[in-house]
């Protein structure tokens, strides 16, 4: 208890600071291990936090209460296509939608159908995706229209030739012009170019779940959305495409389905019912089911594991820094043996000697921890600038690193301090 009170003595800290300043270079080299250790912990955690945050956001945009069903060519159809088969028929059917709507806990079922892959305006051309969908699609996927308006129920009823375009479509076709009220042409082999009036523009969705991230397997920045009724009337279910000298014909009734569940607690159960329902009456699997909630939970588990691994690896540097502090302080005890003997002869007790060396060690580790925090934040910002990689400095990582640096200082400084206090005063005075 008396030792604890001594550690809060201002005079003792002034004495420790004077001793450290007397050997500036040695003090700096001693603290380098802690500086680099804390800096490495913060920098690595910031990189990991930034990477996982982008992934988690891309999954959240898909909707934690949604179940996504996507039409995909079955394996045998892909092989047949390579054998120059003219027509492929696969994917989700309209009768599947009717059965899904009857499932318990299902609030809404939003379907989409891809009708084209080319959009033009004058000499500008973009290869993306043109999809027919209903007005409530943007609510289900939690995507806001930045300018203009989304598709409306009236557009669906009247089968209007209007569209909402993604951010990349607006940049590619309009450059510095305002797209609202302007006309783009959707090009298909069967219908040729068809004009559509732009009524809305989506904001840039950096984490929209692109194929590279493997979440939504779509990039809404490069998509054009038209009313589903318009898509049904003008294009039907059959698509014609010419690629590499071969003609491709696909018949797909529904390209994508978003099943919106009433609560997150029921998502997994409904997804299992949807999977069983989709298997019924099929000879091969021509669909893929994605459950964003499962992806989100798995990503959060991976994030925790990633943080533990990064923290453990970087924490080794702190351990090495603590060992370096202990070695230097043991050497300092030997160097200052005669000083210790004089202090003991003048009446200093063992707790005073222990407190003196322990304060010096704590000051080294704390100052190293503060500098390490600044170094770690600086390195994280440098990574963002140099590599264009988003980094997020976690406050808990900063607090934990600083706390560990203090604990390291106390733990590795206690032995040298006790070794100094245990010296025999007579022998210490005789030491040369």
Long-range contacts (C-beta under 8 A, 24 or more apart in sequence): 2-351, 3-351, 3-354, 3-355, 6-351, 6-352, 6-355, 7-355, 7-358, 7-359, 7-362, 9-355, 12-355, 12-356, 12-359, 13-359, 13-363, 15-356, 15-359, 16-356, 16-359, 16-360, 16-363, 17-363, 19-360, 20-360, 20-363, 20-364, 26-328, 27-364, 29-328, 30-324, 30-325, 30-328, 30-364, 31-321, 31-325, 31-364, 31-365, 31-367, 31-368, 31-371, 32-321, 32-324, 32-368, 33-317, 33-318, 33-320, 33-321, 33-322, 33-323, 33-324, 33-325, 33-368, 34-318, 34-321, 34-322, 34-325, 34-364, 34-365, 34-368, 34-369, 34-372, 34-405, 34-408, 34-409, 35-321, 35-368, 35-371, 35-372, 35-375, 36-317, 36-321, 36-372, 36-375, 37-314, 37-315, 37-316, 37-317, 37-318, 37-319, 37-320, 37-321, 37-372, 37-405, 38-318, 38-368, 38-369, 38-371, 38-372, 38-373, 38-375, 38-376, 38-401, 38-402, 38-404, 38-405, 39-372, 39-373, 39-375, 39-376, 39-379, 40-314, 40-317, 40-376, 41-310, 41-311, 41-314, 41-315, 41-317, 41-318, 41-372, 41-376, 41-397, 41-400, 41-401, 41-404, 42-372, 42-373, 42-375, 42-376, 42-377, 42-379, 42-380, 42-393, 42-397, 42-398, 42-401, 43-314, 43-375, 43-376, 43-379, 43-380, 43-383, 44-310, 44-311, 44-313, 44-314, 45-307, 45-310, 45-311, 45-314, 45-393, 45-394, 45-397, 46-376, 46-377, 46-380, 46-383, 46-391, 46-392, 46-393, 46-394, 46-397, 47-310, 47-380, 47-383, 47-389, 47-391, 48-303, 48-306, 48-307, 48-310, 49-307, 49-391, 49-392, 49-393, 49-394, 49-397, 50-384, 50-389, 50-390, 50-391, 50-392, 51-389, 51-390, 52-299, 52-302, 52-303, 52-306, 53-390, 53-392, 54-206, 54-207, 54-390, 55-207, 55-213, 55-215, 55-299, 56-296, 56-299, 56-300, 56-303, 57-207, 58-207, 58-208, 58-209, 58-210, 58-213, 58-215, 58-216, 59-209, 59-215, 59-292, 59-295, 59-296, 59-299, 60-142, 60-292, 60-296, 61-141, 61-142, 61-143, 61-205, 61-207, 61-208, 61-209, 61-216, 62-141, 62-209, 62-215, 62-216, 62-290, 62-292, 62-295, 63-140, 63-141, 63-142, 63-258, 63-260, 63-292, 64-264, 64-267, 64-292, 64-293, 64-296, 65-260, 65-261, 65-262, 65-263, 65-264, 65-267, 65-293, 66-140, 66-141, 66-258, 66-259, 66-260, 66-261, 66-292, 67-258, 67-259, 67-261, 67-267, 67-270, 67-271, 67-274, 67-289, 67-290, 67-291, 68-216, 68-256, 68-257, 68-258, 68-259, 68-289, 68-290, 68-291, 68-292, 69-96, 69-256, 69-257, 69-259, 69-274, 69-278, 69-287, 69-288, 69-289, 69-290, 70-217, 70-255, 70-256, 70-257, 70-287, 70-288, 70-289, 70-290, 71-252, 71-254, 71-255, 71-256, 71-286, 71-287, 72-286, 72-287, 72-288, 73-286, 74-284, 74-285, 74-286, 75-284, 76-284, 77-284, 77-286, 81-248, 84-246, 86-247, 86-249, 87-249, 87-250, 87-251, 88-248, 88-249, 88-250, 88-251, 89-250, 89-251, 89-252, 90-250, 90-251, 90-252, 90-286, 91-252, 91-253, 91-254, 91-255, 91-286, 91-287, 92-252, 92-253, 92-254, 92-255, 92-257, 92-278, 92-287, 93-253, 93-254, 94-253, 94-254, 96-254, 96-257, 96-277, 96-278, 97-254, 97-257, 99-277, 100-257, 100-259, 100-274, 100-277, 103-270, 103-273, 103-274, 103-277, 104-270, 105-261, 105-262, 105-263, 105-266, 105-269, 105-270, 106-259, 106-260, 106-261, 106-262, 106-270, 107-260, 107-261, 107-262, 108-136, 108-140, 108-258, 108-259, 108-260, 109-257, 109-258, 109-259, 109-260, 110-134, 110-136, 110-137, 110-140, 110-257, 110-258, 110-260, 111-228, 111-254, 111-256, 111-257, 111-258, 112-137, 112-228, 112-254, 112-255, 112-256, 112-257, 112-258, 113-228, 113-231, 113-232, 113-237, 113-252, 113-253, 113-254, 113-255, 114-239, 114-252, 114-255, 114-256, 115-186, 115-188, 115-226, 115-231, 115-234, 115-235, 115-239, 116-186, 116-187, 116-188, 116-235, 116-239, 117-241, 118-186, 118-187, 118-188, 119-165, 119-169, 119-173, 119-184, 119-185, 119-186, 119-187, 119-224, 120-173, 120-184, 120-185, 120-187, 120-193, 121-173, 121-174, 121-182, 121-183, 121-184, 121-185, 124-172, 124-173, 124-174, 124-175, 126-168, 126-169, 126-172, 126-173, 126-222, 128-166, 128-168, 128-169, 128-222, 128-223, 128-224, 129-218, 129-222, 129-223, 129-224, 130-163, 130-186, 130-223, 130-224, 130-225, 130-226, 131-223, 131-224, 131-225, 131-226, 131-231, 131-255, 131-256, 132-225, 132-226, 132-227, 132-228, 132-229, 132-230, 132-231, 132-232, 132-235, 133-225, 133-226, 133-227, 133-228, 134-227, 134-228, 135-227, 137-225, 137-258, 138-164, 140-258, 140-260, 141-258, 143-202, 143-205, 143-208, 143-220, 144-202, 144-203, 145-200, 145-201, 145-202, 145-203, 146-201, 146-202, 146-203, 147-180, 147-200, 147-201, 148-180, 148-198, 148-199, 148-200, 148-201, 149-199, 149-200, 150-200, 151-199, 151-200, 151-225, 151-226, 151-227, 155-227, 155-230, 156-227, 156-228, 156-229, 157-229, 159-227, 159-229, 159-230, 159-233, 159-234, 160-227, 160-230, 161-194, 161-195, 161-196, 161-197, 161-226, 161-230, 162-196, 162-197, 162-198, 162-199, 162-226, 162-227, 163-196, 163-197, 163-198, 163-199, 163-224, 163-225, 163-226, 164-198, 164-199, 164-200, 164-201, 164-202, 164-224, 164-225, 165-198, 165-200, 165-201, 165-202, 165-223, 165-224, 165-225, 166-201, 166-202, 166-205, 166-219, 166-220, 166-221, 166-222, 166-223, 166-224, 167-201, 167-202, 167-203, 167-204, 167-205, 167-221, 168-204, 168-219, 168-221, 168-222, 169-221, 169-222, 169-223, 169-224, 170-201, 184-224, 186-224, 186-226, 188-235, 188-239, 188-240, 189-240, 189-241, 189-242, 190-235, 190-238, 190-240, 191-234, 191-235, 194-234, 196-224, 196-226, 215-290, 215-292, 215-295, 216-290, 216-292, 217-290, 218-256, 264-293, 267-291, 267-293, 268-293, 268-294, 311-397, 311-400, 315-404, 318-401, 318-404, 318-405, 318-408, 319-408, 321-368, 321-408, 322-365, 322-408, 322-409, 322-411, 322-412, 323-412, 325-361, 325-364, 325-365, 325-408, 325-409, 325-412, 325-413, 326-412, 326-413, 326-415, 326-416, 329-357, 329-360, 329-361, 329-412, 329-413, 329-416, 329-417, 330-415, 330-416, 330-419, 332-357, 332-360, 332-416, 333-357, 333-416, 333-419, 333-420, 333-423, 336-420, 337-423, 337-428, 337-431, 338-428, 338-429, 338-431, 338-432, 340-420, 340-423, 340-428, 341-423, 341-425, 341-426, 341-427, 341-428, 341-429, 341-430, 341-431, 342-429, 344-423, 344-425, 344-428, 345-425, 345-429, 350-421, 350-422, 351-421, 353-417, 353-420, 353-421, 353-423, 354-417, 354-418, 354-420, 354-421, 355-417, 356-417, 356-420, 357-413, 357-416, 357-417, 357-420, 357-421, 358-410, 358-413, 358-414, 358-417, 360-413, 361-409, 361-410, 361-412, 361-413, 361-416, 361-417, 362-406, 362-409, 362-410, 362-413, 364-409, 364-413, 365-405, 365-406, 365-408, 365-409, 365-410, 365-413, 366-405, 366-406, 366-409, 368-405, 369-401, 369-402, 369-405, 369-406, 370-402, 372-401, 372-405, 373-398, 373-401, 373-402, 376-401
